[in-house]
Amino acid sequence: MDRKMANRKLIRLSQLKSKLATENLEEIDWVTFGVIVKKVTPQSANNGRTFSIWRLNDLRDLNQCVSLFLFGEVHKEHWKTDQGTV
């Protein structure tokens, strides 16, 4: 993990909103980790394509979640991922 994180900045999901407001994250090599705390049953978009919505949390502040929308190949590959997965 130390090798993978070398020269990267860890930003917790619970800090993401404030970091986006105060830093130019496009110029930083950063990573975040999240746990799937809720999965919504796959939905159909207006164009007929199916997508998923996951609620992610870093388990530091359970009131700060990020919604992740999965479309296309990402949805097809990952929609069965279990809640609780990191």
C-alpha positions in Angstrom: 0.0 0.0 0.0 2.9 2.4 0.8 4.2 1.9 -2.8 0.8 2.5 -4.3 0.2 5.7 -2.2 3.7 7.2 -2.9 3.4 10.8 -4.1 -0.4 10.7 -3.7 -2.6 12.5 -1.3 -5.3 10.7 0.6 -8.6 12.6 0.8 -11.3 11.1 3.0 -14.8 11.0 1.5 -16.0 13.0 4.4 -13.5 15.7 3.5 -14.2 15.7 -0.2 -16.8 18.5 -0.4 -14.6 20.9 1.6 -11.5 20.0 -0.4 -13.3 20.5 -3.7 -14.2 24.0 -2.5 -10.7 25.0 -1.3 -8.2 23.1 -3.5 -7.7 22.6 -7.2 -7.8 18.8 -7.1 -7.2 18.5 -10.9 -3.6 19.4 -10.2 -3.1 16.9 -7.4 -2.7 13.1 -7.7 -5.2 12.1 -5.0 -7.1 9.0 -3.9 -10.0 8.2 -1.8 -11.6 5.1 -0.3 -15.2 4.3 0.4 -17.4 1.6 1.7 -20.7 0.8 -0.1 -23.2 1.6 2.7 -26.3 1.5 0.6 -27.2 0.2 -2.9 -30.3 1.3 -4.7 -32.0 -1.4 -6.9 -30.8 -0.9 -10.5 -32.9 1.7 -12.3 -33.8 2.3 -16.0 -32.9 5.7 -17.5 -35.1 7.5 -20.0 -33.1 6.0 -22.8 -33.8 2.5 -21.5 -30.3 1.8 -20.2 -29.9 0.4 -16.7 -27.7 2.1 -14.1 -26.9 1.7 -10.4 -26.6 4.1 -7.5 -24.3 3.4 -4.6 -24.0 5.5 -1.4 -20.3 5.5 -0.2 -19.0 6.5 3.2 -15.5 6.5 4.8 -17.0 5.3 8.1 -15.6 8.4 9.8 -18.7 10.5 9.6 -21.8 8.5 8.8 -23.7 11.7 7.8 -21.3 12.5 5.0 -22.1 10.1 2.0 -21.2 10.4 -1.6 -23.5 9.0 -4.3 -21.8 7.1 -7.1 -23.8 6.5 -10.3 -22.7 3.5 -12.4 -23.5 3.5 -16.1 -22.7 1.4 -19.1 -19.9 -1.2 -18.8 -19.1 -0.2 -15.2 -22.7 -0.9 -14.2 -22.7 -4.3 -16.1 -19.4 -5.3 -14.4 -20.0 -4.1 -10.9 -23.8 -4.0 -10.1 -23.7 -7.2 -8.1 -21.0 -5.9 -5.8 -22.1 -6.5 -2.2 -23.0 -3.8 0.2 -20.1 -3.4 2.7 -17.4 -3.8 0.0 -14.6 -1.3 0.1 
